[in-house]
């Protein structure tokens, strides 16, 4: 049964009214200009304290999806799920009933570890108690099994019932060996989600990832704020898929204490970067106790569309996630609301403004254009995963996915970058649009971060649909590259997944974001008005999936 939605507050009424007044829209036609003022007003609403950080299963979700439905209706989008703008997404929320306990014993001593400070652990086990008693701890390098790269950290290793300790990122990263995997650019093997998946395939009882700020691309504080409380997962009770009962991160200093107790040092991290390096039994025993409660409920994707005039069965889909982290651990200022202004109120606002731009076109799109605001991205790309498993439009009729996960709030740039460059022809379309404006496509400033695998387009890619996300450039028009990179790094270090990610008119400059958004509009319009089917490029791991779905191979 769907939860009753709350009424619209005075704040929401005010901004809904403001959003309806578009002095720069009118009949702009094919030269549609999107409104920065409208995007700002949307961000102010979505990132307000009233929306409580937009975490699924909270009043923040109810207020968010009410706001989005009202805006979709006001813009003129049709409900995409029969007569509803909502797609139910069954999830389970697993919350700690008490702080998790973790202890490690060497033959000589017990290594003290402090929850949150030294480790963050959780479980997807829906039982009220998850317990591990004296499980053997094994260092398994990067925890990677990649036949195409001739790499197997689990070769000759039986980790069933044991706990594996693994490194984040890809082999070669620690020593700067760019001859391994994709060099500086992270592959999916480097992502923490893969590490847990592979450990489960190997039958491990637990998997702990050793945090490193450079290798993970964010500080341990992000791990703490993102994983220290309740976590959401897709409700898969009817499936029998094995997952490690214990999953989590351990800080690098804490990991070093474990290695030292086992008679090892940081040289173990170096050796793990060499092909054929042996995983190591550490002669340590780990015990853990997690007391949890599980609540099964429904979250929601919000979906609207414009039906195509000529090929309504083919669609182009724009996505942005509406959720953030909710209310959590307070920062030094005492602020405990994780407003998520840039991540991703800004992308959600952009999604609505893109919808309005398409509605204002003189010529109705030939193909259907879908605007999908997904839930639970911050919990592991769950809303988009559910959509691709239960699509409202067949995926073999989905031409492309254009995802928006934050927009440039730091001023105009000469460049724009692509997450995971080299994957699909969508990148070529972007290059063509960029060149029309005297700009250029630059390499990712942090390819080691693996952004291609960290947002909702990834689930479409896994399903074979050509998909991409652009990143803000760093070549600031007024102040240059050093300034742009400093702004990007400053956000990651101080505001990403922190209560300080709030809208600040004195600091935000959306002029560059609007230029980037226009590029995405033009690409989507090209696809929606045309007959092209962008392809995956040779060497992409997603090419075969698409060809199979289209009966081409």
JOZI-V197568 format. One record per helix or strand. SS is the DSSP state (helix for helix, strand for strand). FROM is the first residue (numbers start at 1). LEN is the number of residues. Records with the same first field share a line. If there is no record, write none. Layout:
BEGIN
SS->FROM-LEN / FROM-LEN
END
This chain:
BEGIN
helix->10-11 / 29-3 / 36-11 / 49-3 / 59-17 / 147-3 / 188-3 / 192-10 / 213-4 / 220-8 / 252-10 / 267-5 / 341-19 / 382-8 / 395-3 / 426-10 / 447-3 / 451-3 / 457-6 / 480-15 / 511-19 / 543-7
strand->78-2 / 81-1 / 84-1 / 86-11 / 101-6 / 110-2 / 115-1 / 119-4 / 129-11 / 145-2 / 151-2 / 160-1 / 163-5 / 204-1 / 206-5 / 231-4 / 246-5 / 280-27 / 311-11 / 326-2 / 337-2 / 367-8 / 398-6 / 410-1 / 413-1 / 415-4 / 424-1 / 440-3 / 467-6 / 476-1 / 509-1 / 536-1
END
